[in-house]
Amino acid sequence: MRDFEFRLFATEIIGHPRCTECSTFMWLSIIEPADKPDHDLRLFECPRCQHAMRVKVRYR
């Protein structure tokens, strides 16, 4: 599993990232608090190859 960090603006649509292993659209499976204020940790999982990606998102 790889960790990524993104800044999310209120006007952006949260999409499904593509899997880095097989290019299938990944699904959001878990949202949990991050270690920084105004951040979430989001876990995306690939339904095809079960690859997982954790993303740190600033939401404010």
C-alpha positions in Angstrom: 0.0 0.0 0.0 1.3 3.5 -0.9 0.6 6.7 0.9 -0.3 9.9 -1.0 -1.2 13.4 0.1 -3.6 15.7 -1.8 -5.2 19.1 -1.1 -9.0 19.0 -1.7 -10.9 22.2 -2.5 -14.6 22.5 -1.7 -15.5 22.8 -5.4 -13.8 19.6 -6.5 -15.6 16.4 -7.0 -14.1 13.4 -5.2 -13.5 10.9 -8.0 -12.3 7.4 -8.1 -8.5 7.2 -8.7 -7.2 4.6 -11.1 -5.3 1.7 -9.7 -1.5 2.0 -10.3 -1.3 -1.7 -10.8 -4.1 -2.5 -13.3 -5.7 0.9 -14.2 -9.2 -0.1 -12.9 -11.1 2.6 -11.0 -10.7 2.2 -7.3 -13.4 2.5 -4.7 -13.3 4.5 -1.4 -13.6 2.1 1.4 -12.6 3.9 4.6 -12.3 7.5 5.8 -10.6 8.1 9.1 -9.1 11.1 10.9 -5.5 12.0 10.1 -2.7 13.2 12.4 -3.1 16.8 11.2 -6.1 19.1 11.7 -8.4 19.5 8.7 -7.1 16.3 7.1 -8.6 12.8 6.5 -7.0 9.5 5.6 -8.9 7.8 2.8 -8.4 4.2 1.8 -9.1 3.3 -1.8 -9.2 -0.4 -2.9 -9.2 -1.9 -6.3 -12.0 -4.3 -7.0 -10.0 -6.1 -9.6 -6.5 -6.8 -8.1 -7.2 -5.8 -4.4 -4.4 -3.2 -4.5 -4.9 -0.5 -1.8 -3.9 3.1 -1.7 -4.1 5.4 1.4 -4.5 9.1 0.6 -4.2 12.0 3.0 -6.6 14.8 2.0 -6.9 18.3 3.3 -10.6 19.1 3.2 -10.7 22.8 4.3 
